[in-house]
Amino acid sequence: MTIDIKKQITVLSGKGGTGKTTITAVLAQLSASISLLADCDVDAPNLHLLLNPNDISSERFMSGKIAIKNPERCLNCGKCLEVCRFDAVDPNFEINPITCEGCGFCAWVCPQKAITMEIKPSGRMYEAETRFGPMVHARLDIGAENSGKLVSEVIKRSHVKANQLNKNLVIVDGSPGIGCSVIAALTNAELVIIVVEPTTTAIHDMKRTIELVHFFNLTPAIIINKATINEVQRTNIVSYCREENIPILTELPYNLQIFKAMTNGKTILEEGINDLEKSLNEMWLRIQGLLQLNEG
């Protein structure tokens, strides 16, 4: 099946707590008629807390392997215990599914072929409806790995769904940091929005994220959230973006009403925070210009 890749915005933050998901929810509201949402923060998803999605379908995500022993074939020779470096085989030659890393060495050395490597479930992916339109999201199981693979599946599914529903835009809520799940969330991105707060840690991590975005030859843009908490650091962000020719989409002041909105499960616009509405609408116009989006 050929997938027509839609325009995609990926929203990132170098560190957690900058307001990335809050901004993503606003973008979802402003673009509701043309967009589909993809929550790719599969390790610690938060977007559903604001949008309260109604899941219409779900499926298990299978990834990674685990060693399974067939006791009828096992001769208790102990070779699996000898080679396991993860302490996943106990003295009775039973395999602990939690500590097993799926390397397959035990299965390879077993003379009786009593151990097989089986694909294991490691998460769940959902298709849902929200008050701002369709959404694809996922959750990794506790302690599970391969978050990057699950994010890749969410990205792929979101574009398939966008084609089916004739949506022109996919908005991706990525995870903090620069790890494999973030790299996967950059797949197909035409614009990468980085949400930063004016603190030393956030600026450091913003620069690392920008380096990653540039490595993949993608276009970054910045939103400064809580801009009024430190004027010196805000100026540092502005100066850096000017030097690097990176557009600043908007600057949002620190506002306690935003926390009230989140507590009430609402976006900034739904809460009616009037002094931010103009900035957010101007932000959306700038994004439309960068992507050459047509809402009609």
Secondary structure, DSSP 4 states (H G I P E B T S, - for coil): ----PPEEEEEE-SSTTSSHHHHHHHHHHHTTTTEEEEE---SS--HHHHH--EEEEEEEEEEEEEEEE-TTT-----HHHHH-SSS-B-TT--B-TTT-----HHHHH-TT--EEEEEEEEEEEEEEEETTEEEEEEEEPTT---HHHHHHHHHHHHHHHHHHHT-SEEEEE--SSSSHHHHHHTTT-SEEEEEE-SSHHHHHHHHHHHHHHHHTT--EEEEE-SGGG-HHHHHHHHHHHHHHT--EEEE----HHHHHHHHTT--HHHHT-HHHHHHHHHHHHHHHHHHT----
